[in-house]
Amino acid sequence: MRHHPHLARGRHRPPSFWVALLASLLMVLGLTSTAAYGKGDDAPPAAAADQVLTWTAGDPIDRYLSAPKTAVAGKATIVFENSTATGNTTSMPHTLTFSVSDPEFNNDVQLNILANPGDAEGGKHSVEVTLSPGRYFYHCTIPGHGMMQGILTVTEGSGEDTEAPATSAKVDGDQNGDGAYIGQATVGIEATDEGSGVDTVEFALGADGEWQPYTAPVVVNEVGDHTVRYRATDKAGNVAAEKSVDFAVAAPPTDDKTPPETSATVSGEKDDAGAYLGMATVTVTASDTGSGVNTIEYALGADGAWQPYTAPVMVHEVGEHKVRYRATDRSGNVADEKAVDFTVVEPPSQDQTAPETSV
């Protein structure tokens, strides 16, 4: 049999040639795949997602640490990270789940990502989806994490966005009787955009300071009067009008003899007896109108060691518990120790038995 020279040469073409040829034929026939590829797949998606939407989680069970508020209809890469890098110090698992059962919201995206620092991806997962105009309700499905929820608003993305983002700022800190912040002030900035979505947020210190990217609340600890300016830009290039907040920082008094005021609350799902199901979260707060709060500490049990309080304390172990707490101001005054007592019980198992019926 005589061999055709072109076919003979074809036998030695690399595998990538045949993959490319097959992809071309599928495209011509209108058979291109719409499946999203994960990290372990050999082939990339046909086209990169138009936008990346990132959710992050950490130790808190009452909120995602960050979450987008708006998006544009079309392809999107959803990134959910719950890792040590995002502040998870307890290996607490969280999910990012899009609800598909509420008729008030879109139900065309089946998304349920479970992430924790110890998983195979180190707590950072991504998936490609296609978003439709409307609203998506997202939440965490881990028991006791019901407050972790929000709404993602998706617009048509027609490119006709002419509205600049809405911006606001809030100054926090302990204040003296004159309204000045004692020792330091913290400025938090928020920006939202229901059109193309927020692209950048910036701030500047003083009337003529240079603009800087805003990535975390701005801490100002220099004594005196201050101005923090801020603005935001959306993905369509619209820039919000510059705004500012003015405030004063005062030096802590040297004659402060009064310790901070402290309080604590316990939250979580409870049974009829008042015990917490699966987990309880203890949130400690402190304020000081003298020299300002310096440190907050907590301890587990009647004789546990004192530890720095940096985030709500989550208690999972079944049984009776005591969490002690105290605070110290910048003048060295220590608040009296206080405590909260509560009980954690096993959550009820899910009922898997179908109801009995009779005719």
MOVEN-V17100 format. One record per backbone hydrogen bond with DSSP energy under -0.5 kcal/mol. CO is the residue of the C=O (numbers start at 1). NH is the residue of the N-H. Records with the same first field share a line. If there is no record, write none. Layout:
CO = NH  NH
//
This chain:
4 = 8
5 = 9
6 = 10
7 = 11
8 = 11
9 = 12
10 = 13
14 = 17  18
15 = 19
16 = 20
17 = 21
18 = 22
19 = 23
20 = 24
21 = 25
22 = 26
23 = 27
24 = 28
25 = 29
26 = 30  31
27 = 30
38 = 41
51 = 77
52 = 54
53 = 79
55 = 81
56 = 65  66
57 = 83
66 = 56
69 = 153
71 = 155
74 = 131
76 = 78  129
77 = 53  79
78 = 127
79 = 55
80 = 125
81 = 57
83 = 86  88
84 = 87
87 = 59  89
94 = 115
95 = 97
96 = 113
97 = 99  139
101 = 103
102 = 105
108 = 110
109 = 111
111 = 98
112 = 114
113 = 96
115 = 94
116 = 119
119 = 122
121 = 124
123 = 82  125
125 = 80
127 = 78
129 = 76
131 = 74
134 = 154
135 = 106
136 = 138  152
137 = 99
138 = 150
139 = 97
142 = 145
145 = 148
147 = 149
148 = 140
150 = 138
151 = 153
152 = 136  154
153 = 71
154 = 134
155 = 73
160 = 162
166 = 192
168 = 190
170 = 188
172 = 186
174 = 182
176 = 179
180 = 176
181 = 183  250
182 = 184
185 = 220
186 = 172  188
187 = 218
188 = 170
190 = 168
192 = 166
197 = 235
200 = 233
201 = 214
202 = 231
203 = 212
204 = 229
212 = 203
213 = 215
217 = 219
218 = 187  220
219 = 221
220 = 185
224 = 249
226 = 247
227 = 206  229
228 = 245
229 = 204
230 = 243
231 = 202
232 = 240
233 = 199  200
234 = 237
238 = 234
243 = 230
245 = 228
247 = 226
248 = 181
249 = 224
250 = 183
253 = 256
257 = 259
261 = 287
263 = 285
265 = 283
267 = 281
269 = 277
271 = 274
275 = 271
276 = 278  345
277 = 279
280 = 315
281 = 267  283
282 = 284  313
283 = 265
285 = 263
287 = 261
292 = 330
295 = 328
296 = 309
297 = 326
298 = 307
299 = 324
307 = 298
308 = 310
312 = 314
313 = 282  315
314 = 316
315 = 280
319 = 344
321 = 342
322 = 301  324
323 = 340
324 = 299
325 = 338
326 = 297
327 = 335
328 = 294  295
329 = 332
333 = 329
338 = 325
340 = 323
342 = 321
343 = 276
344 = 319
345 = 278
350 = 352
//
